[in-house]
Amino acid sequence: MSAPALLDALRFARSGGSLEGELRVDELPRLRDNLTSDDVAVQYYIAGGSEAGRPVLRLRIDARLWLTCQRCLERFPERFELSNVLSVARDEAELERWESEDPLVDALVAEAPLDVASLVEDEIILSLPVSPRHEDGRCGAGFQA
């Protein structure tokens, strides 16, 4: 099932809805430099629900990106299997209250409409390594950790 481009995050979370789909390279402009046309599309699954009395979005992402090794400057593929639970606040005041109770809360404000592609892209960007490198022993520059 392909997802709609936009959704009402709070209503979706409260209804317990779910959707899955895939995004193509051209739908992820901020990641475009890390993707190639032969990449398998980014797969995602989003489910609404409740956790600790808060509406939440449960997000799973499976993607393969091409990163540039900061040792040898060669590109290499990296698989990203991400999973996150995002609380959905009604407004900024509710989000601030949650953050005062738990500074590590992972949440978003339910500003309708929520762009699914941007949400998925944000999660991938947040998981990118600061200094990507080949696994030890695989770098073309011959560095050993």
PyMOL CGO cylinders between C-alpha atoms (Angstrom):
from pymol import cmd
from pymol.cgo import CYLINDER

trace = [
    CYLINDER, 0.00, 0.00, 0.00, 1.39, 3.37, -0.95, 0.3, 1, 1, 1, 1, 1, 1,
    CYLINDER, 1.39, 3.37, -0.95, 0.98, 6.08, 1.65, 0.3, 1, 1, 1, 1, 1, 1,
    CYLINDER, 0.98, 6.08, 1.65, -0.68, 9.43, 1.14, 0.3, 1, 1, 1, 1, 1, 1,
    CYLINDER, -0.68, 9.43, 1.14, 1.82, 12.27, 0.95, 0.3, 1, 1, 1, 1, 1, 1,
    CYLINDER, 1.82, 12.27, 0.95, 0.19, 14.02, 3.92, 0.3, 1, 1, 1, 1, 1, 1,
    CYLINDER, 0.19, 14.02, 3.92, -1.67, 12.88, 7.02, 0.3, 1, 1, 1, 1, 1, 1,
    CYLINDER, -1.67, 12.88, 7.02, -3.16, 14.23, 10.24, 0.3, 1, 1, 1, 1, 1, 1,
    CYLINDER, -3.16, 14.23, 10.24, -0.64, 12.80, 12.74, 0.3, 1, 1, 1, 1, 1, 1,
    CYLINDER, -0.64, 12.80, 12.74, -2.81, 13.17, 15.84, 0.3, 1, 1, 1, 1, 1, 1,
    CYLINDER, -2.81, 13.17, 15.84, -5.90, 11.63, 14.25, 0.3, 1, 1, 1, 1, 1, 1,
    CYLINDER, -5.90, 11.63, 14.25, -3.80, 8.86, 12.69, 0.3, 1, 1, 1, 1, 1, 1,
    CYLINDER, -3.80, 8.86, 12.69, -2.11, 8.05, 16.03, 0.3, 1, 1, 1, 1, 1, 1,
    CYLINDER, -2.11, 8.05, 16.03, -5.39, 8.05, 17.96, 0.3, 1, 1, 1, 1, 1, 1,
    CYLINDER, -5.39, 8.05, 17.96, -7.16, 5.87, 15.39, 0.3, 1, 1, 1, 1, 1, 1,
    CYLINDER, -7.16, 5.87, 15.39, -4.44, 3.22, 15.51, 0.3, 1, 1, 1, 1, 1, 1,
    CYLINDER, -4.44, 3.22, 15.51, -4.08, 3.40, 11.76, 0.3, 1, 1, 1, 1, 1, 1,
    CYLINDER, -4.08, 3.40, 11.76, -1.18, 1.95, 9.83, 0.3, 1, 1, 1, 1, 1, 1,
    CYLINDER, -1.18, 1.95, 9.83, 0.36, 2.48, 6.46, 0.3, 1, 1, 1, 1, 1, 1,
    CYLINDER, 0.36, 2.48, 6.46, 3.38, 1.33, 4.57, 0.3, 1, 1, 1, 1, 1, 1,
    CYLINDER, 3.38, 1.33, 4.57, 5.04, 2.32, 1.38, 0.3, 1, 1, 1, 1, 1, 1,
    CYLINDER, 5.04, 2.32, 1.38, 8.22, 3.18, -0.36, 0.3, 1, 1, 1, 1, 1, 1,
    CYLINDER, 8.22, 3.18, -0.36, 9.86, 6.40, -1.35, 0.3, 1, 1, 1, 1, 1, 1,
    CYLINDER, 9.86, 6.40, -1.35, 11.95, 6.96, -4.44, 0.3, 1, 1, 1, 1, 1, 1,
    CYLINDER, 11.95, 6.96, -4.44, 15.16, 8.95, -4.65, 0.3, 1, 1, 1, 1, 1, 1,
    CYLINDER, 15.16, 8.95, -4.65, 13.37, 12.00, -6.09, 0.3, 1, 1, 1, 1, 1, 1,
    CYLINDER, 13.37, 12.00, -6.09, 11.05, 12.14, -3.05, 0.3, 1, 1, 1, 1, 1, 1,
    CYLINDER, 11.05, 12.14, -3.05, 14.00, 12.62, -0.64, 0.3, 1, 1, 1, 1, 1, 1,
    CYLINDER, 14.00, 12.62, -0.64, 15.76, 15.82, -1.78, 0.3, 1, 1, 1, 1, 1, 1,
    CYLINDER, 15.76, 15.82, -1.78, 17.91, 16.29, 1.35, 0.3, 1, 1, 1, 1, 1, 1,
    CYLINDER, 17.91, 16.29, 1.35, 19.30, 12.76, 0.97, 0.3, 1, 1, 1, 1, 1, 1,
    CYLINDER, 19.30, 12.76, 0.97, 19.68, 12.83, -2.79, 0.3, 1, 1, 1, 1, 1, 1,
    CYLINDER, 19.68, 12.83, -2.79, 23.50, 13.05, -2.63, 0.3, 1, 1, 1, 1, 1, 1,
    CYLINDER, 23.50, 13.05, -2.63, 23.57, 9.82, -0.60, 0.3, 1, 1, 1, 1, 1, 1,
    CYLINDER, 23.57, 9.82, -0.60, 21.25, 7.91, -2.90, 0.3, 1, 1, 1, 1, 1, 1,
    CYLINDER, 21.25, 7.91, -2.90, 21.71, 6.54, -6.39, 0.3, 1, 1, 1, 1, 1, 1,
    CYLINDER, 21.71, 6.54, -6.39, 19.14, 5.62, -8.98, 0.3, 1, 1, 1, 1, 1, 1,
    CYLINDER, 19.14, 5.62, -8.98, 19.95, 1.93, -8.58, 0.3, 1, 1, 1, 1, 1, 1,
    CYLINDER, 19.95, 1.93, -8.58, 19.18, 2.02, -4.86, 0.3, 1, 1, 1, 1, 1, 1,
    CYLINDER, 19.18, 2.02, -4.86, 16.27, -0.03, -3.68, 0.3, 1, 1, 1, 1, 1, 1,
    CYLINDER, 16.27, -0.03, -3.68, 13.53, 2.37, -2.66, 0.3, 1, 1, 1, 1, 1, 1,
    CYLINDER, 13.53, 2.37, -2.66, 13.31, 3.39, 0.98, 0.3, 1, 1, 1, 1, 1, 1,
    CYLINDER, 13.31, 3.39, 0.98, 10.70, 1.17, 2.63, 0.3, 1, 1, 1, 1, 1, 1,
    CYLINDER, 10.70, 1.17, 2.63, 8.69, 2.43, 5.62, 0.3, 1, 1, 1, 1, 1, 1,
    CYLINDER, 8.69, 2.43, 5.62, 5.90, 1.39, 7.94, 0.3, 1, 1, 1, 1, 1, 1,
    CYLINDER, 5.90, 1.39, 7.94, 4.01, 3.77, 10.26, 0.3, 1, 1, 1, 1, 1, 1,
    CYLINDER, 4.01, 3.77, 10.26, 1.48, 2.69, 12.88, 0.3, 1, 1, 1, 1, 1, 1,
    CYLINDER, 1.48, 2.69, 12.88, -0.53, 4.85, 15.23, 0.3, 1, 1, 1, 1, 1, 1,
    CYLINDER, -0.53, 4.85, 15.23, -1.13, 3.92, 18.83, 0.3, 1, 1, 1, 1, 1, 1,
    CYLINDER, -1.13, 3.92, 18.83, -0.81, 4.96, 22.43, 0.3, 1, 1, 1, 1, 1, 1,
    CYLINDER, -0.81, 4.96, 22.43, 2.05, 4.67, 24.88, 0.3, 1, 1, 1, 1, 1, 1,
    CYLINDER, 2.05, 4.67, 24.88, 2.14, 5.97, 28.46, 0.3, 1, 1, 1, 1, 1, 1,
    CYLINDER, 2.14, 5.97, 28.46, -1.19, 7.70, 27.80, 0.3, 1, 1, 1, 1, 1, 1,
    CYLINDER, -1.19, 7.70, 27.80, 0.19, 9.64, 24.82, 0.3, 1, 1, 1, 1, 1, 1,
    CYLINDER, 0.19, 9.64, 24.82, -0.70, 9.22, 21.14, 0.3, 1, 1, 1, 1, 1, 1,
    CYLINDER, -0.70, 9.22, 21.14, 2.32, 7.88, 19.25, 0.3, 1, 1, 1, 1, 1, 1,
    CYLINDER, 2.32, 7.88, 19.25, 3.56, 7.05, 15.79, 0.3, 1, 1, 1, 1, 1, 1,
    CYLINDER, 3.56, 7.05, 15.79, 5.65, 3.88, 15.53, 0.3, 1, 1, 1, 1, 1, 1,
    CYLINDER, 5.65, 3.88, 15.53, 7.99, 4.16, 12.58, 0.3, 1, 1, 1, 1, 1, 1,
    CYLINDER, 7.99, 4.16, 12.58, 10.14, 1.52, 10.88, 0.3, 1, 1, 1, 1, 1, 1,
    CYLINDER, 10.14, 1.52, 10.88, 12.45, 2.30, 7.98, 0.3, 1, 1, 1, 1, 1, 1,
    CYLINDER, 12.45, 2.30, 7.98, 14.60, 0.07, 5.81, 0.3, 1, 1, 1, 1, 1, 1,
    CYLINDER, 14.60, 0.07, 5.81, 16.98, 1.80, 3.40, 0.3, 1, 1, 1, 1, 1, 1,
    CYLINDER, 16.98, 1.80, 3.40, 20.33, 1.45, 1.70, 0.3, 1, 1, 1, 1, 1, 1,
    CYLINDER, 20.33, 1.45, 1.70, 22.35, 4.62, 1.24, 0.3, 1, 1, 1, 1, 1, 1,
    CYLINDER, 22.35, 4.62, 1.24, 25.71, 5.28, -0.33, 0.3, 1, 1, 1, 1, 1, 1,
    CYLINDER, 25.71, 5.28, -0.33, 28.04, 7.07, 2.09, 0.3, 1, 1, 1, 1, 1, 1,
    CYLINDER, 28.04, 7.07, 2.09, 31.49, 8.50, 1.45, 0.3, 1, 1, 1, 1, 1, 1,
    CYLINDER, 31.49, 8.50, 1.45, 34.26, 7.06, 3.63, 0.3, 1, 1, 1, 1, 1, 1,
    CYLINDER, 34.26, 7.06, 3.63, 36.06, 9.87, 5.43, 0.3, 1, 1, 1, 1, 1, 1,
    CYLINDER, 36.06, 9.87, 5.43, 39.32, 7.90, 5.36, 0.3, 1, 1, 1, 1, 1, 1,
    CYLINDER, 39.32, 7.90, 5.36, 39.65, 6.96, 1.68, 0.3, 1, 1, 1, 1, 1, 1,
    CYLINDER, 39.65, 6.96, 1.68, 36.87, 9.13, 0.14, 0.3, 1, 1, 1, 1, 1, 1,
    CYLINDER, 36.87, 9.13, 0.14, 35.37, 6.13, -1.69, 0.3, 1, 1, 1, 1, 1, 1,
    CYLINDER, 35.37, 6.13, -1.69, 31.63, 5.50, -1.64, 0.3, 1, 1, 1, 1, 1, 1,
    CYLINDER, 31.63, 5.50, -1.64, 30.23, 2.43, 0.11, 0.3, 1, 1, 1, 1, 1, 1,
    CYLINDER, 30.23, 2.43, 0.11, 26.70, 1.12, 0.71, 0.3, 1, 1, 1, 1, 1, 1,
    CYLINDER, 26.70, 1.12, 0.71, 25.28, 1.18, 4.21, 0.3, 1, 1, 1, 1, 1, 1,
    CYLINDER, 25.28, 1.18, 4.21, 22.02, -0.45, 5.27, 0.3, 1, 1, 1, 1, 1, 1,
    CYLINDER, 22.02, -0.45, 5.27, 19.76, 1.45, 7.66, 0.3, 1, 1, 1, 1, 1, 1,
    CYLINDER, 19.76, 1.45, 7.66, 17.14, -0.46, 9.64, 0.3, 1, 1, 1, 1, 1, 1,
    CYLINDER, 17.14, -0.46, 9.64, 15.55, 2.14, 11.86, 0.3, 1, 1, 1, 1, 1, 1,
    CYLINDER, 15.55, 2.14, 11.86, 12.80, 1.94, 14.42, 0.3, 1, 1, 1, 1, 1, 1,
    CYLINDER, 12.80, 1.94, 14.42, 11.43, 4.81, 16.49, 0.3, 1, 1, 1, 1, 1, 1,
    CYLINDER, 11.43, 4.81, 16.49, 8.40, 5.77, 18.54, 0.3, 1, 1, 1, 1, 1, 1,
    CYLINDER, 8.40, 5.77, 18.54, 7.38, 9.42, 18.31, 0.3, 1, 1, 1, 1, 1, 1,
    CYLINDER, 7.38, 9.42, 18.31, 4.86, 10.89, 20.75, 0.3, 1, 1, 1, 1, 1, 1,
    CYLINDER, 4.86, 10.89, 20.75, 2.43, 13.29, 19.06, 0.3, 1, 1, 1, 1, 1, 1,
    CYLINDER, 2.43, 13.29, 19.06, 1.70, 16.46, 21.04, 0.3, 1, 1, 1, 1, 1, 1,
    CYLINDER, 1.70, 16.46, 21.04, -1.43, 18.54, 20.35, 0.3, 1, 1, 1, 1, 1, 1,
    CYLINDER, -1.43, 18.54, 20.35, 0.51, 21.81, 20.52, 0.3, 1, 1, 1, 1, 1, 1,
    CYLINDER, 0.51, 21.81, 20.52, 3.77, 23.43, 21.60, 0.3, 1, 1, 1, 1, 1, 1,
    CYLINDER, 3.77, 23.43, 21.60, 2.57, 23.81, 25.21, 0.3, 1, 1, 1, 1, 1, 1,
    CYLINDER, 2.57, 23.81, 25.21, 1.90, 20.09, 25.52, 0.3, 1, 1, 1, 1, 1, 1,
    CYLINDER, 1.90, 20.09, 25.52, 5.29, 19.29, 23.96, 0.3, 1, 1, 1, 1, 1, 1,
    CYLINDER, 5.29, 19.29, 23.96, 7.04, 21.64, 26.42, 0.3, 1, 1, 1, 1, 1, 1,
    CYLINDER, 7.04, 21.64, 26.42, 5.25, 19.94, 29.34, 0.3, 1, 1, 1, 1, 1, 1,
    CYLINDER, 5.25, 19.94, 29.34, 6.36, 16.50, 28.13, 0.3, 1, 1, 1, 1, 1, 1,
    CYLINDER, 6.36, 16.50, 28.13, 9.94, 17.73, 27.67, 0.3, 1, 1, 1, 1, 1, 1,
    CYLINDER, 9.94, 17.73, 27.67, 9.97, 19.15, 31.21, 0.3, 1, 1, 1, 1, 1, 1,
    CYLINDER, 9.97, 19.15, 31.21, 8.85, 15.74, 32.52, 0.3, 1, 1, 1, 1, 1, 1,
    CYLINDER, 8.85, 15.74, 32.52, 11.32, 13.83, 30.31, 0.3, 1, 1, 1, 1, 1, 1,
    CYLINDER, 11.32, 13.83, 30.31, 14.05, 15.80, 28.49, 0.3, 1, 1, 1, 1, 1, 1,
    CYLINDER, 14.05, 15.80, 28.49, 14.75, 12.78, 26.26, 0.3, 1, 1, 1, 1, 1, 1,
    CYLINDER, 14.75, 12.78, 26.26, 11.19, 12.44, 24.94, 0.3, 1, 1, 1, 1, 1, 1,
    CYLINDER, 11.19, 12.44, 24.94, 11.09, 11.93, 21.18, 0.3, 1, 1, 1, 1, 1, 1,
    CYLINDER, 11.09, 11.93, 21.18, 8.04, 13.85, 20.03, 0.3, 1, 1, 1, 1, 1, 1,
    CYLINDER, 8.04, 13.85, 20.03, 6.55, 16.07, 17.38, 0.3, 1, 1, 1, 1, 1, 1,
    CYLINDER, 6.55, 16.07, 17.38, 3.77, 18.63, 17.35, 0.3, 1, 1, 1, 1, 1, 1,
    CYLINDER, 3.77, 18.63, 17.35, 0.67, 17.59, 15.42, 0.3, 1, 1, 1, 1, 1, 1,
    CYLINDER, 0.67, 17.59, 15.42, 0.81, 20.38, 12.91, 0.3, 1, 1, 1, 1, 1, 1,
    CYLINDER, 0.81, 20.38, 12.91, -1.51, 19.11, 10.23, 0.3, 1, 1, 1, 1, 1, 1,
    CYLINDER, -1.51, 19.11, 10.23, -0.70, 17.96, 7.73, 0.3, 1, 1, 1, 1, 1, 1,
    CYLINDER, -0.70, 17.96, 7.73, 2.37, 15.78, 8.38, 0.3, 1, 1, 1, 1, 1, 1,
    CYLINDER, 2.37, 15.78, 8.38, 4.45, 15.10, 5.27, 0.3, 1, 1, 1, 1, 1, 1,
    CYLINDER, 4.45, 15.10, 5.27, 5.27, 11.37, 5.42, 0.3, 1, 1, 1, 1, 1, 1,
    CYLINDER, 5.27, 11.37, 5.42, 8.30, 11.67, 3.11, 0.3, 1, 1, 1, 1, 1, 1,
    CYLINDER, 8.30, 11.67, 3.11, 9.79, 14.47, 5.24, 0.3, 1, 1, 1, 1, 1, 1,
    CYLINDER, 9.79, 14.47, 5.24, 9.25, 12.46, 8.43, 0.3, 1, 1, 1, 1, 1, 1,
    CYLINDER, 9.25, 12.46, 8.43, 11.01, 9.42, 6.96, 0.3, 1, 1, 1, 1, 1, 1,
    CYLINDER, 11.01, 9.42, 6.96, 13.78, 11.59, 5.55, 0.3, 1, 1, 1, 1, 1, 1,
    CYLINDER, 13.78, 11.59, 5.55, 14.26, 13.34, 8.94, 0.3, 1, 1, 1, 1, 1, 1,
    CYLINDER, 14.26, 13.34, 8.94, 14.64, 9.98, 10.71, 0.3, 1, 1, 1, 1, 1, 1,
    CYLINDER, 14.64, 9.98, 10.71, 17.25, 8.81, 8.21, 0.3, 1, 1, 1, 1, 1, 1,
    CYLINDER, 17.25, 8.81, 8.21, 19.20, 12.09, 8.44, 0.3, 1, 1, 1, 1, 1, 1,
    CYLINDER, 19.20, 12.09, 8.44, 19.24, 11.85, 12.24, 0.3, 1, 1, 1, 1, 1, 1,
    CYLINDER, 19.24, 11.85, 12.24, 20.74, 8.37, 12.00, 0.3, 1, 1, 1, 1, 1, 1,
    CYLINDER, 20.74, 8.37, 12.00, 23.55, 9.25, 9.59, 0.3, 1, 1, 1, 1, 1, 1,
    CYLINDER, 23.55, 9.25, 9.59, 27.03, 8.91, 11.08, 0.3, 1, 1, 1, 1, 1, 1,
    CYLINDER, 27.03, 8.91, 11.08, 28.95, 12.15, 11.61, 0.3, 1, 1, 1, 1, 1, 1,
    CYLINDER, 28.95, 12.15, 11.61, 32.06, 10.66, 10.04, 0.3, 1, 1, 1, 1, 1, 1,
    CYLINDER, 32.06, 10.66, 10.04, 31.15, 7.65, 7.89, 0.3, 1, 1, 1, 1, 1, 1,
    CYLINDER, 31.15, 7.65, 7.89, 33.88, 5.06, 7.35, 0.3, 1, 1, 1, 1, 1, 1,
    CYLINDER, 33.88, 5.06, 7.35, 34.26, 1.61, 5.88, 0.3, 1, 1, 1, 1, 1, 1,
    CYLINDER, 34.26, 1.61, 5.88, 34.25, -1.26, 8.36, 0.3, 1, 1, 1, 1, 1, 1,
    CYLINDER, 34.25, -1.26, 8.36, 37.68, -2.01, 9.79, 0.3, 1, 1, 1, 1, 1, 1,
    CYLINDER, 37.68, -2.01, 9.79, 39.89, -3.74, 7.25, 0.3, 1, 1, 1, 1, 1, 1,
    CYLINDER, 39.89, -3.74, 7.25, 37.73, -2.74, 4.25, 0.3, 1, 1, 1, 1, 1, 1,
    CYLINDER, 37.73, -2.74, 4.25, 38.93, 0.79, 3.68, 0.3, 1, 1, 1, 1, 1, 1,
    CYLINDER, 38.93, 0.79, 3.68, 40.86, 1.46, 0.47, 0.3, 1, 1, 1, 1, 1, 1,
    CYLINDER, 40.86, 1.46, 0.47, 43.17, 3.85, 2.31, 0.3, 1, 1, 1, 1, 1, 1,
    CYLINDER, 43.17, 3.85, 2.31, 44.66, 0.97, 4.27, 0.3, 1, 1, 1, 1, 1, 1,
    CYLINDER, 44.66, 0.97, 4.27, 43.87, 2.44, 7.68, 0.3, 1, 1, 1, 1, 1, 1,
    CYLINDER, 43.87, 2.44, 7.68, 43.40, 0.01, 10.52, 0.3, 1, 1, 1, 1, 1, 1,
    CYLINDER, 43.40, 0.01, 10.52, 41.52, 0.99, 13.65, 0.3, 1, 1, 1, 1, 1, 1,
]
cmd.load_cgo(trace, "trace")
